[in-house]
Amino acid sequence: MSNKAMSILFWILRIVPAVLLLQTLFFKFTAAPESVAIFSQLGIEPWGRIGIGVAELIAAILLLVPRTTANGALLTVLLMLGALGSHVTHLGFAGEMGSLAVLAVITLVCSLAVAVRFREELVCNAYTKLDRFREKNA
């Protein structure tokens, strides 16, 4: 695959989860009845709904900014693992919950592909921060 084709592929893999994350924010931030019901069932309404919405907004922005793509992908992976964990333990997969779970899987797969592609950047960022911490506290 050519460099241009790879570049286009990874932009698509960044845009898809960002759009899916941003799409759900309307429901979270406007306290749509469906969203309130989901987070009430999880026992984290309203602060969990708002907090997760803010985290998803940050993740979407990070995914789309080239310098922060790796961090956005990692944050998105963690958020979607939490979402899918909620489906497995509390929400189930029947009806609309199944559709939401499918969207979470799509978001997870795209973000995981991006995180794997930029894994060296994630590791370098972690070591750089660890080195700075050690120097500061030495």
Protein Blocks (a to p, Z undefined) as FASTA:
>chain_A
ZZklmmmmmmmmmmmmmmmmmmmmmmmmnopaklmmmmmmnopafklmmmmmmmmmmmmm
mmmmmklmmmmmmmmmmmmmmmmmmmmmmnomnhjlmmmmmmmmmmmmmmmmmmmmmmmm
mmmmmmmmmmmmmmmmZZ
